[in-house]
Every structure is written in structure tokens, then in C-alpha cells.
Amino acid sequence: MAKIENPTATPNSIWTEADQILIVQSFLRVMASLKNRGIKRVHLLLAASPTTCIRLGRHFDQRNFPEVIVYQFDRNLDCYTWGIEIASIGSQIDPKKGRLVNYK
């Protein structure tokens, strides 16, 4: 399991531009490393600000990364109930649409 984190982050804090760039760079390194090791699918549990999530999504490279399922946490049920599967090039999923994955 790979873990990317900002050790200085606190709840409800705004991450600076520099913090977000470091997280994105770490994300890119880990994803490329996993693809190079032959990993086909990554299950991503992401706890980040909306701006960081958008930034990570903008840098997702379908040619060089494994497939990813990003899970949505439901606070009311205290579990992950669904996710979005993002395809890599060559997978069976349309890389422009993704696919909803239910886990209820």
C-alpha cells in the first residue's frame, strides 16, 4: 500500500499552492511507479480539499497510470458506498466516461 500525505496538514486548513504541488508530484511518482511494477488497478481513498482533488484529476494520465477507483465515503453510513472507476488506455472501460461502481 502506498500512502501520500501532508504531515503538516490540519483539519479545515487551506493548503497552499506549494503544498498542493508537492502532493501532486508525489501522486504522479507513486502512480508511475505502480504502473511500472505491473499494477493494473489502484483503489484510491482520498481525503483532500476539493481544489486538491480537482488538481489530482487534472494530472491523471490514462496512458501512464493504472486504472483507478476513487471511493466516496458516506459519513452517515460510516463506509464507502460507491466509487468512480477511471480507466487507463487499453482497458474495457470508455476512458472518456469512467464507470460508477456500487458497494452497498
N, C-alpha and C positions, 0 to 999 in steps of 0.2 A: 504494500500500500504506500502510495506517495502522498505526502502532506505538504501543502504550500500554505504558509501562514505569515501574518504580520505580527510579530511578538509584542509590538508596542501598541497594537490596536485596543481600544476600549469600546464598550457598548455605547451606541449613539454618538460616536465620534465621526467627524468628517475626515476621510483620508485625503491627504494632499496629493497633488499631481505626481510628485516623486514616489509616494507610497504605491499609487496605482501602477505606475510604470514598472516598479520593481516586482509587483505581483504578476503583471502581465509577462514580464521577462521570465520569471520563474515558471509560470504556467506553460509558456512556449517551450522552454527547456525540458520540462517534465514530459509534456505530450510528445515531443520529438523523440525523446529517449525511449518512451514506451513503444512508440511505433517501430523504432529501430530494433527493439528487443522482440518484435513479433507479436505484441499485444494487439488484439483485434477490436476489443471493446473496453471502454472505460466507464465506470459508474461514478458519476460526479455528484457529491453532496456539497453544495456551495452555500456558505454563509457570508454574504458580502453585500455592500451597498448596491443600490440599483445602478449607479454610474459605473461601478467596478464590473458588475455583471454584463452590462452593455459593452464595456471596453473589451472584456474577455471574448464575448461573442463576435465582436468585430475582427478579432485576431484569429479566430478559429480557422484553420487551414485544412479543408477537406482532403487535399492531396497528400498532406504530410502527417496527418494525425489519425489515430484510430477512431472508430465510431464512438460516440459519447451519448450516454443517457444522463440528463440533468434532472434530478429529482426535486419535486416540490414538497416541502414539509407542511403538513396540516396541523397547526397548533391546537386546534380543537380536538383532534383525534390523537394527538401526540405520536404521529407516524408519518411516513412518506406514502402518500396515496396514489400518486401518479408522477410521470416523468415525460420528458420530450426526448426522443431519440434523434440524434443528429448524425446523419450518415457520412461516411467517408467515400471518396471516389472508388467506384468498383463494387459497392455494396448493393443489396437488393432494394434499398430504400431510396426514393427520389431525393437526391441531395439538395434540391431547392425547397422541399416541403418539410422534411422530417416526418416523424410519426409519433402519435400520442401512445404512451404505454401506461395502462392502468394496473394498479397494485392493491386495490381494495380487497 
